[in-house]
Amino acid sequence: MRASMTIILLGVVVLAAVILIGLMYQTWIAGPADDRITEAKVETQVKNIYWYSTAYKAAFIAVLGVLVISVLMISYSIAKSRLKKASVHTYKIGKYNEVVVHEKDLSIAAPIAMGLMNAEQLKQMNGGVERAFDLYTKMAEVQTKQIQSLVGRRGLAQITSASEMTPPFQSPTDSAIPHVKDIPTFQELLASGDIAHGKSMILGFENGVPRRGSFLDIYSAAVAGESGSGKTATLLFLIGSGLVAEKIRFIGIDPHYPHPKSLGYKTRPIWEAGLMRMATFKDDMIAVLNQLEGIIDRRLRQIDTDTTPVVLVIDELAFLAKTSIGSAVAHTMERISTEGRKCAVYMLASSQTWLVARTGDSSVVRDTLTSAFVHRIKPKQANLLLQDKEEAEKVKKYIKQAGDVLLCPVNDESVVCKMPFTTEADMHTVVNLLKSEAIDISEYQLQEGQPSSLPTSPDLRQLAESSESSFSQQLRNPRTFDAELLTAQILREQMEASPLGSEEWLKQLSSNSGVSETLVQRIMEGKKKLSIRTAKKLVPYLFSDQS
């Protein structure tokens, strides 16, 4: 404690000594005032006062200017914000409705309006109201929830439920279109009289309403789609309804008969009853192609004045195009496309693929087709067939299920349709209905002494000559499957369709044909190429009705 007091006292003494020395130094140094120094000091002070007064004025003006500009900017922003809140936006929903939305409500109403606009576009694209109505209903429900969250449930008693509201995108004419999900089958259409003699053909159902027409609306039509998409059912419907409604004469080509899933097999009741002709082996196919070109020639020359429509139906076009008769098929297709319309000769051509490499290394086959029934198909195939990005996009978006089809008629917009469910049993019904009206197809065959249908066609003549030897053999057994048309896929399908089971079927086929089980197995697996020699051994034992 004492030491601390000592230190404090010492500090006070030192501080007093420093102050005293300072005062003494000021007294010793300071001398008599100099007038020049005094005058200089005064002048410096005056200059400082003038500079500071000028700086203060400039600073005041600058601050005042900044304040004025800030006030103007704030006023402009406020005015612009109020004007924007007072402005409105107009959303056009279809041809007959507009929705006006204030800016302040834009965050609430914009999603609803955009949804309704999308619904209208959807309706225009697929030709129907069903999907658009579903989207509208969702938008209406969202709108109701948003209003409830803003104003509460009080006062909402007047709000109509979504199911009771009339869609704003629906035009007056749309309200008359029924909202139908399911369409009638072929049998139901026959029973209701929608398919009857004297009525126009039904080309499909658009929004549940039959779209009627004739082959003048399609001329030469592609029936495209992947496996299981409904191609064969579409062909069956067009054939069955065409026979009933307009007594059309159908002539078919199917290289995959007698497989149970082939068009030839399913139309067998019709062609066995004499209501159409079906060629299922190569020589008969060549004869059919010559016959059709003969019809065109005679009708163009007015030797034949009959105007009854004749339709060539080709199944598995891509497969046929790669066989020895591919050029003959392409030649006849081209003639039907360019000349057939004048003499009522038309065409339906079915295939899964439309690549040039799969249709005879030429786009002629694809380019001869003037219309299309496009089922579910890969986007690349749709682009190749339709040659139109918008049409191909419709297929990708809207053709999803078996029976859905994009109908692309001649000289009209494409529409999304559904095809009535049609089966082999329906062909029996057609036979029973028209059994007294069997058509004698032979009247269209060339009569002796008449000019040939293609006197200058080297392709068909060469094909006919190359198949002359097999022709006589096939005449002795007209139901024999052409060995050149046998593929590994047909072998696999026959094995799957056999009630014996794969192992027993393979064992029996090997035992009867003399071809080893291992070789047959490797052929079906794609590890071994199927030769003509092996095919000729297998063919007689593949089908139960052949020997």
C-alpha positions as a printed NumPy array, in Angstrom:
array([[   0.   ,    0.   ,    0.   ],
       [   2.765,    2.302,    0.928],
       [   4.671,    1.48 ,   -2.225],
       [   1.629,    2.376,   -4.296],
       [   1.233,    5.73 ,   -2.683],
       [   4.883,    6.397,   -3.314],
       [   4.51 ,    5.657,   -7.04 ],
       [   1.436,    7.906,   -7.365],
       [   3.154,   10.801,   -5.602],
       [   6.192,   10.391,   -7.821],
       [   3.996,   10.54 ,  -10.903],
       [   2.347,   13.773,   -9.787],
       [   5.724,   15.393,   -9.168],
       [   7.004,   14.349,  -12.643],
       [   3.876,   15.731,  -14.361],
       [   4.216,   19.071,  -12.52 ],
       [   7.845,   19.283,  -13.523],
       [   7.015,   18.697,  -17.22 ],
       [   4.33 ,   21.433,  -17.187],
       [   6.673,   23.879,  -15.492],
       [   9.45 ,   23.228,  -17.989],
       [   6.991,   23.771,  -20.854],
       [   5.865,   27.121,  -19.538],
       [   9.458,   28.229,  -19.004],
       [  10.357,   27.21 ,  -22.605],
       [   7.436,   29.196,  -24.023],
       [   8.568,   32.226,  -22.052],
       [  12.17 ,   31.924,  -23.104],
       [  11.446,   31.231,  -26.81 ],
       [   8.65 ,   33.739,  -27.377],
       [  10.072,   37.091,  -28.425],
       [   8.556,   40.363,  -29.538],
       [   5.724,   39.983,  -32.165],
       [   6.706,   40.426,  -35.807],
       [   4.263,   42.518,  -37.936],
       [   4.869,   40.543,  -41.108],
       [   4.162,   37.224,  -39.384],
       [   1.03 ,   38.621,  -37.858],
       [  -0.15 ,   39.985,  -41.218],
       [   0.54 ,   36.652,  -42.932],
       [  -1.449,   34.824,  -40.294],
       [  -4.399,   37.152,  -40.742],
       [  -4.286,   36.79 ,  -44.535],
       [  -4.193,   32.984,  -44.241],
       [  -7.186,   33.025,  -41.92 ],
       [  -9.157,   35.237,  -44.362],
       [  -8.435,   32.866,  -47.265],
       [  -9.503,   29.893,  -45.159],
       [ -12.758,   31.605,  -44.226],
       [ -13.497,   32.377,  -47.959],
       [ -12.723,   28.822,  -49.094],
       [ -14.864,   27.214,  -46.405],
       [ -17.792,   29.537,  -47.142],
       [ -17.594,   28.658,  -50.904],
       [ -17.323,   24.925,  -50.16 ],
       [ -20.345,   25.084,  -47.857],
       [ -22.415,   26.734,  -50.621],
       [ -21.382,   24.101,  -53.229],
       [ -22.089,   21.266,  -50.799],
       [ -25.519,   22.718,  -50.04 ],
       [ -26.387,   22.944,  -53.734],
       [ -25.174,   19.366,  -54.344],
       [ -27.122,   17.961,  -51.416],
       [ -30.216,   19.867,  -52.511],
       [ -29.866,   18.482,  -56.079],
       [ -29.488,   14.916,  -54.814],
       [ -32.555,   15.324,  -52.63 ],
       [ -34.617,   16.649,  -55.56 ],
       [ -33.506,   13.81 ,  -57.871],
       [ -34.236,   11.237,  -55.154],
       [ -37.706,   12.656,  -54.627],
       [ -38.382,   12.522,  -58.389],
       [ -37.173,    8.919,  -58.672],
       [ -39.231,    7.799,  -55.687],
       [ -42.301,    9.552,  -57.095],
       [ -41.804,    7.901,  -60.51 ],
       [ -41.421,    4.445,  -58.956],
       [ -44.546,    4.869,  -56.873],
       [ -46.553,    6.099,  -59.862],
       [ -45.302,    3.244,  -62.063],
       [ -46.114,    0.659,  -59.398],
       [ -49.642,    1.999,  -59.015],
       [ -50.162,    2.065,  -62.767],
       [ -48.901,   -1.515,  -63.075],
       [ -51.223,   -2.691,  -60.329],
       [ -54.109,   -0.975,  -62.082],
       [ -53.255,   -2.551,  -65.48 ],
       [ -54.942,   -5.717,  -66.802],
       [ -53.897,   -8.75 ,  -68.864],
       [ -56.174,  -10.488,  -71.364],
       [ -55.946,  -14.244,  -71.891],
       [ -57.711,  -15.513,  -75.013],
       [ -59.277,  -18.924,  -74.375],
       [ -60.34 ,  -20.347,  -77.73 ],
       [ -62.373,  -18.394,  -80.249],
       [ -65.235,  -17.338,  -78.02 ],
       [ -63.847,  -16.471,  -74.581],
       [ -61.394,  -14.033,  -73.03 ],
       [ -60.246,  -13.759,  -69.411],
       [ -59.256,  -10.305,  -68.054],
       [ -56.876,  -10.41 ,  -65.07 ],
       [ -55.604,   -7.444,  -63.017],
       [ -51.903,   -7.259,  -62.356],
       [ -52.409,   -7.583,  -58.625],
       [ -54.252,  -10.881,  -59.186],
       [ -51.832,  -12.168,  -61.807],
       [ -50.008,  -14.561,  -59.483],
       [ -53.318,  -16.239,  -58.675],
       [ -55.078,  -16.215,  -62.028],
       [ -52.167,  -16.679,  -64.44 ],
       [ -51.68 ,  -20.439,  -63.781],
       [ -55.419,  -20.987,  -64.257],
       [ -55.546,  -18.974,  -67.474],
       [ -52.447,  -20.704,  -68.84 ],
       [ -53.957,  -24.07 ,  -68.006],
       [ -57.144,  -23.191,  -69.875],
       [ -55.125,  -21.979,  -72.857],
       [ -53.216,  -25.266,  -72.864],
       [ -56.495,  -27.142,  -72.675],
       [ -57.762,  -25.27 ,  -75.727],
       [ -54.571,  -26.059,  -77.64 ],
       [ -54.861,  -29.705,  -76.593],
       [ -58.407,  -29.825,  -77.894],
       [ -57.366,  -28.331,  -81.218],
       [ -54.451,  -30.738,  -81.622],
       [ -56.166,  -34.04 ,  -80.916],
       [ -59.559,  -33.1  ,  -82.249],
       [ -61.359,  -33.932,  -78.993],
       [ -62.661,  -32.466,  -75.771],
       [ -62.02 ,  -35.354,  -73.394],
       [ -58.442,  -34.58 ,  -72.362],
       [ -59.026,  -30.845,  -72.535],
       [ -62.031,  -31.185,  -70.207],
       [ -59.95 ,  -33.153,  -67.694],
       [ -57.327,  -30.404,  -67.696],
       [ -60.003,  -27.717,  -67.336],
       [ -61.517,  -29.532,  -64.35 ],
       [ -58.132,  -29.61 ,  -62.603],
       [ -57.647,  -25.888,  -63.266],
       [ -61.102,  -25.075,  -61.876],
       [ -60.384,  -27.048,  -58.695],
       [ -57.078,  -25.234,  -58.208],
       [ -58.824,  -21.887,  -58.709],
       [ -61.442,  -22.737,  -56.068],
       [ -58.765,  -23.648,  -53.529],
       [ -56.87 ,  -20.418,  -54.192],
       [ -59.998,  -18.288,  -53.724],
       [ -60.801,  -20.128,  -50.502],
       [ -57.329,  -19.455,  -49.162],
       [ -57.702,  -15.722,  -49.947],
       [ -61.241,  -14.883,  -48.795],
       [ -62.138,  -17.831,  -46.599],
       [ -65.137,  -20.073,  -47.   ],
       [ -67.679,  -17.337,  -46.241],
       [ -69.317,  -16.06 ,  -49.379],
       [ -68.361,  -19.114,  -51.422],
       [ -71.848,  -20.6  ,  -51.459],
       [ -72.389,  -19.159,  -54.925],
       [ -69.324,  -20.818,  -56.404],
       [ -70.28 ,  -23.627,  -58.725],
       [ -68.427,  -26.906,  -58.532],
       [ -66.034,  -27.727,  -61.347],
       [ -68.253,  -30.504,  -62.638],
       [ -71.186,  -28.067,  -63.058],
       [ -69.272,  -25.363,  -64.891],
       [ -69.208,  -24.99 ,  -68.649],
       [ -65.641,  -25.008,  -69.941],
       [ -64.74 ,  -21.562,  -71.284],
       [ -62.744,  -23.162,  -74.104],
       [ -65.802,  -24.986,  -75.354],
       [ -67.421,  -23.407,  -78.392],
       [ -71.2  ,  -23.606,  -78.917],
       [ -70.781,  -26.407,  -81.436],
       [ -68.543,  -28.381,  -79.059],
       [ -71.27 ,  -28.666,  -76.446],
       [ -73.208,  -30.946,  -78.76 ],
       [ -70.334,  -33.437,  -79.019],
       [ -70.874,  -36.334,  -76.567],
       [ -68.181,  -37.092,  -74.015],
       [ -67.596,  -40.751,  -74.912],
       [ -64.73 ,  -42.838,  -73.639],
       [ -65.715,  -46.181,  -75.119],
       [ -66.738,  -46.729,  -78.695],
       [ -68.975,  -49.508,  -80.012],
       [ -67.54 ,  -52.746,  -81.34 ],
       [ -68.04 ,  -54.027,  -84.858],
       [ -70.87 ,  -56.291,  -83.676],
       [ -72.624,  -53.394,  -81.91 ],
       [ -72.331,  -51.213,  -84.999],
       [ -73.924,  -53.938,  -87.096],
       [ -76.721,  -54.387,  -84.556],
       [ -77.429,  -50.645,  -84.362],
       [ -77.459,  -50.262,  -88.133],
       [ -74.499,  -47.872,  -88.182],
       [ -72.82 ,  -50.329,  -90.538],
       [ -75.35 ,  -51.168,  -93.22 ],
       [ -75.677,  -51.352,  -96.978],
       [ -76.103,  -47.906,  -98.498],
       [ -74.43 ,  -46.06 ,  -95.62 ],
       [ -70.989,  -44.524,  -95.976],
       [ -68.062,  -46.411,  -94.487],
       [ -66.824,  -45.527,  -91.013],
       [ -63.132,  -44.592,  -91.129],
       [ -62.837,  -44.226,  -87.354],
       [ -64.44 ,  -42.619,  -84.314],
       [ -63.522,  -39.005,  -83.593],
       [ -64.674,  -37.887,  -80.111],
       [ -67.006,  -40.856,  -80.018],
       [ -68.679,  -39.809,  -83.271],
       [ -68.227,  -41.932,  -86.412],
       [ -66.189,  -40.219,  -89.11 ],
       [ -67.751,  -41.424,  -92.326],
       [ -66.22 ,  -41.473,  -95.761],
       [ -65.036,  -43.815,  -98.473],
       [ -61.852,  -44.866, -100.222],
       [ -62.012,  -41.532, -102.051],
       [ -60.881,  -40.058,  -98.715],
       [ -57.832,  -42.302,  -98.418],
       [ -56.974,  -43.688, -101.923],
       [ -53.785,  -45.605, -101.076],
       [ -53.442,  -45.829,  -97.306],
       [ -50.622,  -46.988,  -95.058],
       [ -51.715,  -48.925,  -91.972],
       [ -48.728,  -48.452,  -89.682],
       [ -47.964,  -49.484,  -86.14 ],
       [ -45.825,  -51.701,  -83.982],
       [ -46.816,  -55.195,  -82.916],
       [ -49.963,  -55.221,  -80.776],
       [ -51.033,  -51.683,  -81.719],
       [ -54.163,  -52.781,  -83.599],
       [ -53.116,  -52.831,  -87.272],
       [ -54.803,  -56.142,  -88.05 ],
       [ -57.979,  -55.109,  -86.214],
       [ -58.092,  -51.922,  -88.295],
       [ -57.731,  -53.916,  -91.513],
       [ -60.447,  -56.328,  -90.372],
       [ -62.789,  -53.435,  -89.607],
       [ -62.198,  -51.708,  -92.932],
       [ -62.647,  -54.974,  -94.832],
       [ -65.753,  -56.054,  -92.925],
       [ -67.479,  -52.68 ,  -92.971],
       [ -66.479,  -52.117,  -96.608],
       [ -68.063,  -55.413,  -97.667],
       [ -71.29 ,  -54.65 ,  -95.825],
       [ -71.612,  -50.964,  -96.697],
       [ -70.373,  -50.71 , -100.28 ],
       [ -69.823,  -54.28 , -101.555],
       [ -66.151,  -53.513, -102.128],
       [ -64.052,  -56.25 , -103.747],
       [ -60.987,  -56.905, -101.615],
       [ -57.916,  -58.774, -102.872],
       [ -55.354,  -59.602, -100.186],
       [ -51.692,  -60.593,  -99.989],
       [ -50.36 ,  -62.171,  -96.785],
       [ -47.04 ,  -64.09 ,  -96.723],
       [ -47.496,  -65.192,  -93.091],
       [ -50.601,  -67.317,  -93.561],
       [ -51.527,  -69.752,  -91.945],
       [ -50.196,  -68.269,  -88.702],
       [ -53.192,  -67.697,  -86.375],
       [ -52.325,  -64.013,  -85.95 ],
       [ -51.981,  -63.308,  -89.653],
       [ -54.524,  -61.296,  -91.632],
       [ -54.994,  -64.211,  -94.043],
       [ -55.931,  -66.522,  -91.194],
       [ -58.382,  -64.087,  -89.6  ],
       [ -60.088,  -63.293,  -92.914],
       [ -60.213,  -66.944,  -93.932],
       [ -64.   ,  -67.192,  -93.403],
       [ -64.472,  -64.35 ,  -95.887],
       [ -62.258,  -65.584,  -98.677],
       [ -63.403,  -69.175,  -98.278],
       [ -66.974,  -67.864,  -98.734],
       [ -65.94 ,  -66.137, -101.958],
       [ -66.287,  -62.591, -100.585],
       [ -62.646,  -61.718, -101.269],
       [ -59.481,  -63.265, -102.671],
       [ -56.407,  -63.963, -100.554],
       [ -52.966,  -64.803, -102.006],
       [ -50.714,  -66.564,  -99.508],
       [ -47.819,  -67.855, -101.61 ],
       [ -45.483,  -66.256, -104.122],
       [ -46.929,  -67.398, -107.447],
       [ -50.466,  -66.556, -106.419],
       [ -49.227,  -63.131, -105.286],
       [ -47.697,  -62.505, -108.728],
       [ -50.955,  -63.581, -110.341],
       [ -52.896,  -61.194, -108.083],
       [ -50.602,  -58.28 , -108.947],
       [ -51.024,  -58.972, -112.671],
       [ -54.759,  -59.268, -112.166],
       [ -54.941,  -55.862, -110.47 ],
       [ -52.901,  -54.154, -113.148],
       [ -55.148,  -55.807, -115.73 ],
       [ -58.179,  -54.285, -114.003],
       [ -56.535,  -50.852, -114.152],
       [ -55.694,  -51.228, -117.841],
       [ -59.16 ,  -52.415, -118.855],
       [ -60.982,  -49.792, -116.845],
       [ -58.801,  -46.978, -118.167],
       [ -59.464,  -48.19 , -121.736],
       [ -63.165,  -48.506, -120.896],
       [ -63.112,  -52.174, -121.861],
       [ -64.443,  -52.706, -118.345],
       [ -66.993,  -50.056, -117.292],
       [ -67.592,  -51.481, -113.825],
       [ -67.091,  -48.865, -111.077],
       [ -67.204,  -51.223, -108.099],
       [ -64.236,  -50.346, -105.853],
       [ -61.403,  -52.896, -105.871],
       [ -58.954,  -52.715, -102.962],
       [ -55.571,  -54.425, -102.713],
       [ -54.787,  -55.274,  -99.075],
       [ -51.095,  -55.962,  -98.389],
       [ -50.016,  -57.316,  -95.015],
       [ -46.361,  -57.382,  -93.916],
       [ -45.274,  -54.957,  -96.64 ],
       [ -41.717,  -54.542,  -95.315],
       [ -41.222,  -58.303,  -95.365],
       [ -42.564,  -58.64 ,  -98.913],
       [ -40.404,  -55.755, -100.151],
       [ -37.244,  -57.696,  -99.272],
       [ -38.331,  -60.868, -101.096],
       [ -38.01 ,  -61.749, -104.766],
       [ -41.425,  -60.224, -105.525],
       [ -40.594,  -56.897, -103.863],
       [ -40.108,  -55.046, -107.171],
       [ -43.401,  -56.419, -108.504],
       [ -45.224,  -55.275, -105.363],
       [ -43.673,  -51.795, -105.649],
       [ -44.628,  -51.562, -109.339],
       [ -48.275,  -52.413, -108.683],
       [ -48.438,  -50.072, -105.671],
       [ -47.113,  -47.213, -107.794],
       [ -49.697,  -47.859, -110.52 ],
       [ -52.549,  -47.985, -108.012],
       [ -51.361,  -44.758, -106.421],
       [ -51.007,  -42.835, -109.695],
       [ -53.766,  -44.381, -111.818],
       [ -56.054,  -46.296, -109.476],
       [ -58.178,  -43.366, -108.335],
       [ -59.464,  -42.812, -111.888],
       [ -60.782,  -46.366, -112.111],
       [ -61.779,  -47.101, -108.471],
       [ -58.757,  -49.264, -107.6  ],
       [ -57.372,  -48.516, -104.138],
       [ -54.933,  -49.975, -101.617],
       [ -54.3  ,  -50.692,  -97.924],
       [ -50.676,  -51.534,  -97.039],
       [ -49.737,  -52.643,  -93.527],
       [ -46.254,  -52.687,  -92.013],
       [ -44.389,  -52.171,  -88.755],
       [ -41.364,  -50.449,  -90.252],
       [ -40.973,  -47.812,  -92.972],
       [ -37.214,  -47.536,  -93.278],
       [ -36.009,  -47.487,  -96.879],
       [ -33.598,  -50.293,  -96.008],
       [ -36.579,  -52.423,  -94.983],
       [ -38.866,  -51.55 ,  -97.909],
       [ -36.787,  -52.66 , -100.859],
       [ -33.95 ,  -50.112, -100.601],
       [ -36.189,  -47.534, -102.254],
       [ -38.596,  -44.861, -101.038],
       [ -40.981,  -45.658, -103.907],
       [ -43.008,  -48.038, -101.745],
       [ -43.409,  -45.45 ,  -99.009],
       [ -44.004,  -42.513, -101.337],
       [ -46.855,  -44.207, -103.209],
       [ -49.086,  -44.003, -100.137],
       [ -51.343,  -40.931, -100.034],
       [ -52.92 ,  -41.341,  -96.582],
       [ -52.359,  -43.242,  -93.363],
       [ -53.857,  -44.956,  -90.336],
       [ -50.979,  -44.553,  -87.873],
       [ -51.179,  -46.632,  -84.694],
       [ -48.689,  -46.648,  -81.81 ],
       [ -45.279,  -46.555,  -83.457],
       [ -41.738,  -45.425,  -82.747],
       [ -41.128,  -41.686,  -83.373],
       [ -38.48 ,  -42.396,  -86.02 ],
       [ -40.895,  -44.574,  -87.993],
       [ -43.639,  -41.934,  -87.698],
       [ -41.279,  -39.267,  -89.062],
       [ -40.283,  -41.454,  -91.996],
       [ -43.862,  -42.291,  -92.931],
       [ -45.589,  -38.949,  -92.369],
       [ -42.732,  -36.635,  -93.415],
       [ -44.287,  -33.974,  -91.163],
       [ -42.926,  -33.014,  -87.752],
       [ -46.282,  -31.836,  -86.372],
       [ -48.092,  -34.994,  -87.475],
       [ -45.349,  -37.196,  -86.023],
       [ -45.577,  -35.24 ,  -82.755],
       [ -49.307,  -36.002,  -82.581],
       [ -48.544,  -39.704,  -82.854],
       [ -45.978,  -39.449,  -80.074],
       [ -48.304,  -37.501,  -77.743],
       [ -51.739,  -38.976,  -78.306],
       [ -51.451,  -42.475,  -79.798],
       [ -50.82 ,  -44.606,  -76.734],
       [ -53.22 ,  -47.565,  -76.614],
       [ -54.19 ,  -50.342,  -78.981],
       [ -56.944,  -49.021,  -81.228],
       [ -55.783,  -45.395,  -81.068],
       [ -54.988,  -44.14 ,  -84.549],
       [ -53.979,  -40.914,  -86.24 ],
       [ -56.132,  -40.747,  -89.362],
       [ -54.415,  -38.75 ,  -92.1  ],
       [ -56.949,  -38.531,  -94.959],
       [ -56.417,  -37.029,  -98.391],
       [ -56.853,  -33.241,  -98.583],
       [ -57.906,  -32.848,  -94.938],
       [ -56.407,  -32.306,  -91.512],
       [ -55.307,  -35.318,  -89.517],
       [ -57.401,  -36.32 ,  -86.511],
       [ -56.951,  -38.67 ,  -83.581],
       [ -59.514,  -41.478,  -83.768],
       [ -60.33 ,  -44.81 ,  -82.204],
       [ -61.003,  -47.909,  -84.274],
       [ -63.845,  -50.271,  -83.286],
       [ -62.753,  -53.592,  -81.817],
       [ -62.979,  -56.2  ,  -84.593],
       [ -62.124,  -59.903,  -84.45 ],
       [ -62.146,  -63.054,  -86.562],
       [ -65.599,  -63.855,  -85.144],
       [ -66.895,  -60.669,  -86.756],
       [ -65.75 ,  -61.982,  -90.127],
       [ -68.028,  -64.994,  -89.597],
       [ -70.863,  -62.541,  -88.941],
       [ -70.123,  -60.76 ,  -92.209],
       [ -70.169,  -64.1  ,  -94.033],
       [ -73.566,  -64.981,  -92.536],
       [ -74.877,  -61.555,  -93.503],
       [ -73.608,  -61.701,  -97.087],
       [ -73.526,  -65.434,  -97.767],
       [ -76.019,  -65.053, -100.611],
       [ -73.918,  -62.324, -102.211],
       [ -70.58 ,  -64.069, -102.757],
       [ -68.383,  -62.285, -105.274],
       [ -66.879,  -64.172, -108.186],
       [ -63.356,  -62.793, -108.193],
       [ -62.497,  -64.893, -111.218],
       [ -64.405,  -62.463, -113.427],
       [ -61.454,  -60.144, -112.998],
       [ -58.908,  -62.624, -114.28 ],
       [ -57.614,  -62.121, -117.797],
       [ -59.607,  -63.876, -120.427],
       [ -57.857,  -65.784, -123.162],
       [ -57.026,  -63.534, -126.09 ],
       [ -57.203,  -60.29 , -124.093],
       [ -54.135,  -58.061, -124.03 ],
       [ -51.822,  -58.66 , -121.117],
       [ -52.054,  -56.264, -118.214],
       [ -48.354,  -55.516, -118.455],
       [ -47.082,  -56.341, -121.935],
       [ -43.929,  -54.3  , -121.468],
       [ -43.189,  -54.87 , -117.788],
       [ -39.844,  -56.688, -117.532],
       [ -39.986,  -56.913, -113.753],
       [ -43.19 ,  -58.915, -113.503],
       [ -42.334,  -61.074, -116.536],
       [ -38.944,  -61.967, -115.092],
       [ -40.462,  -62.687, -111.723],
       [ -43.097,  -64.897, -113.299],
       [ -40.465,  -66.785, -115.291],
       [ -38.193,  -67.224, -112.273],
       [ -41.041,  -68.776, -110.317],
       [ -42.434,  -70.957, -113.143],
       [ -40.978,  -74.184, -111.807],
       [ -42.334,  -73.661, -108.323],
       [ -45.676,  -72.537, -109.75 ],
       [ -46.536,  -75.964, -111.134],
       [ -45.558,  -77.574, -107.839],
       [ -47.699,  -75.153, -105.855],
       [ -50.665,  -75.737, -108.17 ],
       [ -50.583,  -79.402, -107.167],
       [ -50.74 ,  -78.341, -103.537],
       [ -52.11 ,  -74.756, -103.509],
       [ -52.068,  -74.468,  -99.724],
       [ -48.328,  -75.071,  -99.397],
       [ -46.382,  -72.354,  -97.623],
       [ -43.621,  -70.87 ,  -99.821],
       [ -40.294,  -72.029,  -98.378],
       [ -38.613,  -68.8  ,  -99.525],
       [ -40.897,  -66.861,  -97.202],
       [ -40.059,  -68.904,  -94.103],
       [ -38.153,  -66.996,  -91.4  ],
       [ -36.829,  -67.655,  -87.915],
       [ -39.613,  -65.446,  -86.551],
       [ -42.271,  -67.689,  -88.118],
       [ -40.573,  -70.725,  -86.598],
       [ -40.649,  -69.123,  -83.15 ],
       [ -44.302,  -68.133,  -83.557],
       [ -45.25 ,  -71.657,  -84.62 ],
       [ -43.465,  -73.094,  -81.601],
       [ -45.211,  -70.658,  -79.229],
       [ -48.612,  -71.405,  -80.802],
       [ -48.208,  -75.178,  -80.566],
       [ -50.186,  -76.922,  -77.775],
       [ -47.42 ,  -79.534,  -77.493],
       [ -44.975,  -77.275,  -75.722],
       [ -41.673,  -76.035,  -77.081],
       [ -39.604,  -79.143,  -76.315],
       [ -42.091,  -81.66 ,  -77.725],
       [ -42.771,  -79.441,  -80.767],
       [ -39.061,  -79.17 ,  -81.499],
       [ -38.573,  -82.919,  -81.091],
       [ -41.452,  -83.805,  -83.433],
       [ -40.397,  -81.24 ,  -86.07 ],
       [ -36.842,  -82.586,  -86.02 ],
       [ -38.001,  -86.186,  -86.224],
       [ -40.399,  -85.57 ,  -89.133],
       [ -38.223,  -83.21 ,  -91.176],
       [ -34.832,  -84.804,  -90.584],
       [ -33.344,  -81.472,  -89.444],
       [ -31.484,  -81.74 ,  -86.136],
       [ -32.956,  -80.126,  -83.037],
       [ -29.721,  -78.224,  -82.473],
       [ -29.834,  -76.672,  -85.94 ],
       [ -33.48 ,  -75.646,  -85.58 ],
       [ -32.735,  -74.152,  -82.159],
       [ -29.752,  -72.192,  -83.486],
       [ -31.845,  -70.89 ,  -86.409],
       [ -34.575,  -69.639,  -84.062],
       [ -31.948,  -67.984,  -81.825],
       [ -30.478,  -66.201,  -84.839],
       [ -27.128,  -67.921,  -84.532],
       [ -27.537,  -69.792,  -87.809],
       [ -28.918,  -68.597,  -91.137],
       [ -31.968,  -70.425,  -92.464],
       [ -31.108,  -71.834,  -95.887],
       [ -33.649,  -72.568,  -98.617],
       [ -32.758,  -76.25 ,  -98.449],
       [ -33.504,  -76.428,  -94.728],
       [ -36.682,  -74.357,  -95.156],
       [ -38.021,  -76.775,  -97.774],
       [ -37.499,  -79.641,  -95.34 ],
       [ -39.272,  -77.841,  -92.499],
       [ -42.251,  -76.303,  -94.321],
       [ -44.295,  -79.5  ,  -94.922],
       [ -44.327,  -80.269,  -91.183],
       [ -44.81 ,  -76.762,  -89.743],
       [ -48.541,  -76.382,  -90.306],
       [ -51.172,  -78.858,  -89.296],
       [ -53.231,  -78.438,  -92.475],
       [ -50.252,  -78.989,  -94.822],
       [ -48.445,  -82.168,  -95.738]])
